[in-house]
């Protein structure tokens, strides 16, 4: 999965039906276990000490929170969330709230937000220190801002490039004043949100004196600071070891240690928890019913909950023949999305349907998907319309039993996804024959997640890629689709516009939408962007993913299931987990 600035507040209740069916009960949505036992606390309450092992279905190539290593969601699920200091964070209702780092959330009423010039003031917790005991101050915010802007190959600079200055107020290092060049609506996602944070300036002696710190060569296999509940004491391709940060200013963990281990193919991941090799996993829904598999062990408890990921077939617009809008239009009709829903997705969500929202929005999250731009009424599976579009692109599609041709060569599209994700590889197998009926062949070349998200996708080495990204309380797609964020060799493949879609008018509207404080005006902007996405056949939404988590009740207790519905991930609140009493 690929990260975005995300939230949990999605109204996807259909998956709860399958969970309730698996339990044979009518539990509260979002708290429905698939086996017996408490989903929250053990009989004796929290206990101090102990260790657990957690399985991770993807693994980052390094631990740098700025470059492409951080583009994969599982970078944050395995490392980033536990050591970064956060300003604003999302609660379980999808609202931005103050983290333990802040004494309060900025607002117009308390003077923390000034509209002209647009300024955000953070008042820091006087007890908030880094793991080494030094205070977290305005200097750390300023250093983080400059490092994100100046690190070669930075994954995204969105929002940070709108900041004019960061300084301490009246010499008070615990009051951070951030002045912007213009209004920036999504300010809570900076230095926090879901997948952002603050770094300790003093931890980088080679760069902290520079006005343009470049951390591209830092944090390959270590993070030399912690402002979170855990310290990363060891990291390799085989495991990550997190130990309790005794100086954390929020809830200090009950557990002494958490070891993260990669379990990159799902059968191994599931077997690991069934056998007790690992104590918790957060698997993506697959081409089989996960909840039924977890029933094999009475010690394993599982939960299905509303999810917040947007699965799509992403089109790379710069690579021929995808640079031809008629080829992209043909693909919109050549993909049998309903077959994917019926054959695969309904195994874990019987009420699943084709996702028709504009990129990247969901029904039930604000007004952003009040109108569908990619529904099956607009883009049904229609081989005749597909061949018509391919013909308009100069292909000979008269032989309806094979792929269209041009210059004696068949229309062939390079289609890539994560090799260890059976849901996605099964999707490829299912789509191939119907696509051929529509005049196009797929050349399938898959790779491991770390290669896809850190190398192949940023370099645009695909024509179609299947992966998920997240829905957001804030609908901005600037970092995903703006012309200025196309990764190239010249910018060390930094930037999140892996599609290489450049519609300058749409990009200008994206910039405008990021400054619209009026919700009605912003909705108008977003609909303009969604229409451009449709007109340019930007990519094709597939479905909305539910979330599933599983844990061993004989190894771990506490509020283990609370963050399964969240884009923060199941493991986010491990500082509240503990080893159950024997």
N, C-alpha and C positions, 0 to 999 in steps of 0.2 A: 504494500500500500504506500501511496505517496502522501506526504503531509500537505496540509494547508492550514490557514488560520480557522480553527474549527470550534464547533460547540456540540452539545449533546441534545439540544432541545428539539428533537424530531418527533413528529406524531406518527410513528410507524407502530401501530398496535397489532398488526396482523400476525406478526411472529408469536405473539403471546398465546395465540390459539393453539399452536403446536406444542408450546411448553406446557400449557394447561392439560392438553391431551396426554402428553407424556407422563404427567403427574397424576392424571385422573382427578384433578381438583380444580377449584376456582379461586386460586390465590390472587393477591393483588398484582396487577400488571407491573412488571419491572422488578418483582421480588418473588418470582415463581421458580422454586427449585425443582430439579428433575429426580431427586431422591430425597430420602428422609433426612432429618436433622435440621439444626438452625442455620440460617444463612447469615447470621450476624455474630452472636457471641457464644462462647462455650459455657458450660455449667458453672465454672469457677471464676469467670471474668479474666481480664488481661493478666498475663504473667510476664515478668521481665526475663530476657535472655533467650537463647536458642537460635537455631539456624534453619533456613529453608532453602530449597532449590526450585527455581522457576524455569520453565521451558519457553524458549522464544522461537517463533516460526520463521523469523527473518533475522539477519545479522548485519550490522553496519561494517563498512570497510575501514573506518577509522572513527575517532570519537570527537572530531572537530565540529562544534555546533554552528559554524558559520558556512562552511563549504558544502559541496554536494554530498558529503557523508551524512549531513543532517537532512537531506531531502527525503529520506525514507522514514516513514512513521516509526518503524521499529528502532531507529536510532534513539528516539525519545522514550520509547517503551522500555528499552534496556539500559539506558544510561542517562540521557539528558535531563529528564524530568526530576531526577533524584538529587542532582548536584547544582543545578542552576538556581539562582535567586530569581524570584518572580515579583513583579509589581502587582498588576491586576491579574486575577485568575477567573475561571468560569466555575460557577457552582453547578450542582446537579440539575438545576432547572434551566441552565444555559444563560444565566445572568452574570455579567461582569461584577465582581466584588473585590474588595481589598484583600490581598494575601497577608500572611503574618508579617511581611516586611513593612507594611504600611500601617499607620495609625487610623487611617480612614480613606475611603475612596474619594477622589477629587469630584467636585460638583460645582455648579454655579452658585448654589446657596452657601457653601463653605469657602468660596473663593479659590477653590482648587482648579477651576476652569475659568479662563478669561477669553472672551470671544475675539477681541481686537486689541492687540495682535493675539492670535490664537496661542494660548499658553496653558500648559498643564503643570500643576505643582504637586509633587509628592512629598508628604511628610513621613519620614522613615521612623520605624520603631526604634527607640533609643537603645533597646537591647539587641538589635539585629546585628550580629557579627558573622564574619566568615568563619570557617572551621578552624582557622589558625588563631582566632580570637581577636583579629583586627576588625574595626567597625566597617559596615557597608555604608558608603557615602555617595555624594553626588559625583565624586571623581570616578567611581566605578561605572555609573551610568554614562558619563561622558566618554570614558575609555571604550565601553562596549559599542556605543554609537559610532565612534571613529573607526573601530576595528571592523565593524560590519561594512562600512562604506569603503574601506581601504584594503581589505583582504582580497587577494587575487582569487577569482573563482567563487566569490560569495554566492550562495544559492539565491538569496533575495535581499534586496536593499529597499523594498517597498515600504514606504512610510518613513524610514530612517532618512531617506533622501529629501524628505519634506521638513526636516528639523533644521532650524537656523542656529540654535545654540543650546547648550546645557550647562548650567552653573548652579552653585550653591546660593541660597538666598541670604543676603546680608551676612555673609561669612559663616552661616550655619551649615555645616557639611551634611546634616541630616534632613535638610530641606532642599529638594531637587526641583529646579525651575527649568522646564523644557519649553522653549519658544519655537514655534513653527513658522515657516514661510507663508503658509496659507492654512485655512481650516482643514483639519484632517480627521474625518469622522471616525476612522477605525483606530484611534490612538490607544485604546486599551489593549490591542494586540501587540503593541510595541513593548519590549522589555517584560513580556509576560504573555497573557492570553493562554494559549495551549502550547505552541511550539516556538517560544522565544524565551529570553531570559537575560540575566545580567551576569557579567564576568568580573572577577577580581583583578583590578589593575595591577596590584603588586605581585601577582602570580606570574607576570610576564616581564621579567627584568630586561630582556633584550629588546622589548618593544614599547614599554610603558612610558619612556621619555619622549617617544616620537609623537608628533602631531598627526601622523598618518600611519598608525600601527597596522602591520600586515601579519596576520596570524596563520597564513597559509601553510607554514612549515611547523606549526605548533599542534599539539594535541592529536598526534597520530595514534598513540596508544595509551595516553594518560590524560587526565584532567587535573591540573595542579591546584585546584581550589574546590571548595564546596560552599554554597549558600543555601543548600537544601537539607533535607533530613538525613541524607546518606553521603558518605564519602566513597569515591571510586578508588579502591586500593590496588586493583589489578584489572587489566583488560588484555585480552588476546583474541585470536580467532576462535578459541575454544571455550572461553568463559569470561564473565565479568563478575568481579567480587565487590559488593557494596557493604560497607560497615557503618554502624550507627555513628552519626555526627552528634557528639555530646554537646556541642555548642549551638545546636539548632535552636532558633528562637520561637519555633512553633511546637507542634507535638513531636517530642523526641521519640524515635522508634522504640518499641518494646523488644523487637528482635535484635540480636547482636549482629547478624550477618544474613545477607541474601546473595546467593550465587545464581547468576543467570547463565543458562547454557543453551546453545543453538540446537534446535530440533527442526531441521529445515524441510523435511517432507512430512506431510500430515500423518500418515500411518505410524511413523516413528514417534511423532509428537504424542499421538493418542495412546500408543502402547506404553510410552514413558510414564504417563500418569496412571494408567491402569495397573502397571507393575510396581508403582511407588518409586520409580527412579527420579521423578520430579514431583513437586507438590502442588503446582498450579500451572495452568496453560490458558491462553487467550486465542483460540484458533479461529481462523476465518471459516465461515460456512463452506462446505465442500459439496461434492456431487453425491454425498450420502448423508443420512440423518445422523448428525453428531450426537444428539441427545440419546438416541437408542444405543449407540456404541458405549457411552459412558455408563449405562445401566449394568454393564458387565461386572462392575465392582461396586459393592455396597458402601465402600469407603469414599467413593467419588461422587461429589455433588456437582451438578451443572445448572446453568441458568441461561435461558435465551431472553433477550431484551431488545427494545427498539435500538436500531443502529443509526449511524450518522455517516455512512460512506456511500459515495456516488460512483457506481461501477459504469465504465464506458469503454467504447472502442475509440481510441484517440487517433486522429489522423495527422500525419506529418505533412504539412503543406508545401515544403520546399523540395521534396524529392519527387522526381518524375516517376510515374505519371500522376502522382498525387497533387502536383502543382496545377493540374488541369481541373477547373471547377466542375466540369461535366463528369469527370471520373469520380470525384468525390460525391457528386449528386447521385451517380449510378450506384455507388456503394451504399448510400442511404436506403435504397430500395432492395439491394441484394442481400441484406442481412436479415435473417429470419429471427427476430428478437423474441417473438411469442414462443417459438419452439424452445428457446433457452429457458424461458420462464416455466413453461409446462414440464419440461423434462428434467430440469436441474434445480432451479431456485425454489420451486414449490415443495421440494423434499424437506426444506427447513422453514418454509413459510408458505403454507397452502393458499394464502390469499395474496400472494405476490402478483404484481402486474408490471408491465413495461413502464419504465421511467420516462416521462415526457417533458420534464421541466427543462428550462434553459440552464446553461452552465453558469454557475453551480448553485442550484436552489432546490428546495424540496417543498412539497405540499405541507402546510401546517407550520412552516417556519417563516413567520412574517407574511407579507403579501407577495413575495417574490415569485411564487409559482401559481398565481391566480389564473394565469393563462399558460397552456402548454404549447411549446414551440416544436417539440420533437415527439409527439404522441404518434400512435399507430394510425390515427386518422390522417396525419400529415405525411408520415413516412412508414407506410405499411410494407411488409414484404411483398414485392411486386416485380417478378422477373421481367415482365414486358417493359415496365417503366425503366428498369435498370438498363436493359439492352438499348432502349431508346436514348438514354443519356450517354451510354458508351459510344453509340453510333454518332452522336453529336460531337464526341471527342475524337472522331476520325477512325473509329474501329469498325471492322466488318463483323457484324453480329448475325449474319443470315443463317448460320448453322446453329440451331438452338440446342444441339446436343453437346456442344463443347464451348470453350471460352472464346470470347471475341478476339480478333486478331488485328494487328496493324503491321504492315511490312513483313508479314510472315511470322511475327512473334505473338504469342498468346498474351492476353492481358493478365499479368501475374503481379500480385500484391504481397510484399513481405509483411508477415503477420507475426508479432512476437508477444510473449507474455512470460510469466514466471514459471519455470519448468517444474517446480515442485508443488505448484498449486493445481490440484486435480480438478477443481471446479472450472478453472480457466482453460486447462488443456482439454477437458471434456467439451467445453464450449467450442473450442476450435474444431474438434472432431465433428460436432453436431452441425456447425455452420458450413463446413466445406461443401457437402453435396448440394445444398440449396443455393450457395453462392455460384457454383458452377452452372446450375440451371439458369442463373441470372447473367451468366457471361463472364465470370471472373474466377481465376484460380488463386489459391492462397499458397504462398511459400512459407511454411511454418519453421521458424528458427527460434527456439526458446533459450532462456538462460536463467541462472539463479537470480534471486531478487536483488542482491547487492550489485550484481553486474548490470541488471536492467536499470536500477534507479541511480547508480553512481557513474555509469559509463554510457550504456547504449542510449537511454532516453535523453540525457543532456546533450549528447552529440548528434541526436536526430537520426540514429542508425536503425530506423524502422519506417514502415509506411502506415501500418496499423499496430497499435499496442493496446493490450487489454490490462488495465489496472484500475484501482479505486482511488479516489480522492475524497475529501470530506466536505460536507455541507457546513454552512457557516451562519451564525446569527447575523453577521455582517455579510452582505452579498458581494462584496468587491471581488472582481476577477482580474484586477490590474496585474497582480504578480503572476497570474496564469496565462493571460492572453495579450498583454500590452506589447506593442512593437518594441518598446525599449528594453524588454526583458527577454529577448531571444538570445539563447546561449550560442556563442561562436568561439572559434579558436582564439580570436582576438581578445575576448573577455574571459579566457580560460574556462569557457563553458559555464559561466555563471549566469543565472537568470532562470526563471521558472516557466518560460513560454516554450516548452518542449515541442509544441505543435508547429512552431515557426509560422503561426498565423499572424499576418500583419495587415490589419484594416485600420488605416490611420484615423479615419473618422470614428470608428468604434473605440480606438485607443484614446482619442481626445475626450470622448464621452465617459470613458472609464475614469480619466483624471478628474473630470467635472463631478462625477458621481461620488468620488472620494471626498469632495469638499461640500456636498449638499447636506446641510443640517436639516432641511425641510424634507420630511419623509415622502410627501406627495411628489415633489420634484425629483427626488432620488428614484422613486419607483418608475417615473417616466424615463429617466436615464437608463435604468436597468432594462426596461422593455425595449428601448432602442438598441441596446447591446445584444439582447436575446434575439431580436429580429435580425441583426447583422450575423449572428452566429448561425441562424437558420439559413439566411440567404447565401452564406459562404460555405454551407455544409461543413461547419467547423469540426465536428466529431459527432458520434452517435451514442446517446445515453442508453444503458442497458437496464439496470435495476438498482434498487436501494438495498444495501446489505443489512441483515440483522446482525447483532453481536451475540457471541456465545462464549462463556467462560466456564472453566471446570477446576475444581480443587479437591484435595484430599482432606476430609474432615478429621482424619487421624493425625494429620501433620500440621494443619494450620487452622486458626479460628479468628474471629473478629468480623468486622464489616467487609468480608472478602468480596462479596458480590456487588457492593454499592456502585462501583465505577465501571461495571460491565457495560452499561448503556452509554458510557461517555467516550468521547474521542480522546480523552486523557488516558484511556485504557484501564484495564482491570487492575493493574499493579500500582496505579498512581498513589493509592493511600496505604501502601505497605507499612508505613510508619505506625498504623493503627492495628496491624495484624500481630498475632502472637501464636506461640505454640500451645495447643490445648493441654489441659492437665491430663495426666495419665489415668 
